[in-house]
Amino acid sequence: MSNSEKGNFYFGISDRKIFISFFEKDKSHYNETLNFEIPDSLNNDLNFKVILNLLKKNIRSIEKNLGFFLTSGNISIQSSSHQSILLSIKSIFDEKKLDKIVISNLVQSAVQYFDNYNEKLAIIHIIVNKYFIDDKIYKQLPYNIKFKKIILEIELICLDRNLVQKVKNLFRECKIKVNKIISFEYAKKFLNDEEDSTMCISAKKVINGANLSEVQIREDNQKKANIFDRIFNFFD
């Protein structure tokens, strides 16, 4: 039996520790957790095999405790490379009805622009902070309106690209599907004074839609995947 039938696994990764927590379906707090120290951060290539062996050992341990296999999970990363970048994207039409395709295309353009000029950072979260539509400001996407000019204020939450790739490689070696990577520095804003030493509780809040302005994207192994194909749950 796999974990997808029972609930969800979350991993918290810092420079010194890795946490593994299991949440039963529809539960806000984990019912099983463990942690272990790692010799140095994943940025140290020499430690990759050591960390991999420790991770495999502890995955087997939590699988034994729970009685089923760990096949997928979400990963929260605490890193000093965390950056929040603001940018704006504009489009002008003769007159057009506002729909999800307009917004998706604008977000895609912003992401492509960022990727063209930045090779060191990976985008982890995309947030549309404001919509400027014909000189009116909206915090949430308005529906069923026609417009001529639209500007989106977009916030990109980023982590070091090499670190993100090493994390993905680590879990690929463990044959675990990564559902979503979360930046802990971003996620902890939604804790509401709760303790989160594992970095997993805040990650679960983000996955559950704590920020209604966040564009949810799937992890996609295809390098040239169109972001419109990856966006989901943003317009429901």
N, C-alpha and C positions, 0 to 999 in steps of 0.2 A: 504494500500500500504506500502511496506517495503522500507528501505533505499537503498537496493541493486539495485533497479530499477532506482533510482535517482542519486546516488553517494555513497560516503563513509564517515563514521564517524571515527574520530580519537580522542583518549583520551590522555591527558597529565597528569601524576600523579607525584607530588612531595611530600615532607614531609608536606607541608602546604596547597597545593591547588590541585584541580582537574579541568582540562580544558576539554570542549567538543567542538569539531569543526566539521562542516560538509562541505565537498568539493563536488561540483557538478562534474559529470563525465567530465574528460578531462580538469579540471581547476586546476591550480597550487596554488591558494589561496582560503581559506575558504570564504564562503558567509554567514555563520552563526556561531557564537561562544559564549560561556558563560563560566564562571568559578565561583567556590565557594571555600571558605576556609574550611579546615577540622581541627578538634581539635588537632590532633596529627598524626604522621605517622601510616601507616597500620601495622607497627611492634608492635604497642600497641594493644594487643588483646581486651582490654576493649573498644576500640573505634570502633571496627568493625561494630557493629549494628548502631552506630551513623552515621558513614561514609556511610553505606549502605542506610540508610534512606535519607540522603542528596543526594546521587547519584540518587536514584529513583525519588526523587522530581525534580531534575534538568533535568533528562531524560524526564520526563513528560512535563516539561516546553519547552524544545527545540523541542519535538515532536509536541506540540501545535503550536509553532511558524512556523514550517515547514509544518505541515499538513500531516505528515505520520509517521509511526512507526520506531523506532530505533531497529534493530534486530541483527546487527553485527557491529564490528569495530576493529580497530587496536589501540594498547595501547603503548604509549611511557612512560617509567619510568625513572625518575631522581633519582639516589640513590648513596650514598657513597660506596655501596658494589660493584660498577662496577669494574671489573678487566679484563685486557687483558692478555691472557696467550699464549705463543708461544710453539709449540712442532713440532717435525719432525717425520715422519713415512717413513719407507723404505721397498722396496720389490725388490727381484731379480728373474729374469726369465731366461730360456735358450735363448729365443727370443720370443717377443710377440708384437702384434699390439696394440698400445695405443687406448683405447676406454673409454667410460663413465663408464663401469662396473669396470675397473681397478681403476679409480679415486674414484668411489663411495665406493668400498670395502676398499680402503686405508683410506678414510675419516671416514667410519664406524668404522674401527679398532682404529683410533685415538680417536674418541668420546667414544667408549667402554672402552678404556684404561683410559681416563680421569674420566669417571663415576665410574670406579672400585675403584679409589683412592681418590675420592672427593665426599663427601656427602653434603657439605654445599653450593655449587655453582650450578646454573642452566645455561646451555649453551643457549645463546640468539642469537648469530650470529656466523657463521663459515665462515672464509675467508681463501682461499688458496692464500698465498702471492707469493710463488715461486714454480716452478717445476724444479727439478734437474734431468735431463734425460741423462744418459750416459755421465755425467760430463759437460753437457751443461745446462745453466740456462735460463728458460723461465718465463716471467711474466704472460703470458696467455697460456692456454692449447693448445699445438700444435696438429694438426690432421694428420692422415694418415702417421704416422711414426712407425717404428719398434724399439724396445729398449730391453735392458737386465736389466738395473738398473734404478730405479726411486725413488726419495725422494721428499716428499711434505713438504713444510714449511707451517704449518697451524696455524692460529690465532683464538683463541676462546674468544669471548666476553661474559662475564658471569655476572650474578647478583645473589644476595642471593636467595637460593632455597625457603626458607620459605616465603620471600616477594613475589616471583613470584606466589607461590601457593595461597597466600592470595588474590592477585589481581585476579587470575582466579576464586577463590571462590566468590569474590565480584561480578563479572560479571555473574557468573553462577546463583547467587541469583536474579539477575536482568533479567535473561533469555536472555542474550545477548551473541552471539557467538563471541569468540575472534579469529580473523583471524590470527593475528601476534602480538607478543610482541617485542618491540624495546627498546634498551638502548639509552637514550637521549645523554649520554656522547659519545657514538659512532656516533650517527646520526648527531650531531651538527657539525661534521667535514665537512659535505657536504653542509653547509649553504651558503658559498661564500659571507660572510659579510652581509647576510640578518638577520633581526630581527626575533626571534622566541620565544616570551614569552609564547606561548601556548604549545611548544614542539611538535606541530603537523605538522608544515611545514617540518621540518627536517625528521620526521618519514615518511611522504609521499614521500620524496626524496629517502629514503632507500627502501620503498616498490616498488617504480618505477624503482629500479635497479641502484642507484647512484654508487654503487661499483660493477663493473663487475666481481670482483674476489670473491664476496660473494656467498656462497652456500645457495640458498633460501630453507627454510624448512617450511612446514605447521605445525601449532599447531596440535598436535595429542593427543587425550585423552587416547589412548592405551599405557599403561606403557611399553610394550615390543615391540613396533612398530620398525621394521627394518628401519634404516635411509635411506636405498636405496629406500624404498617405500615412503619416505617423501621428498626426494630431487626432485625438479622440476625447470624448467627454467634455469638450470645452463649450459646446453650444447646446447641450441638453438642458 
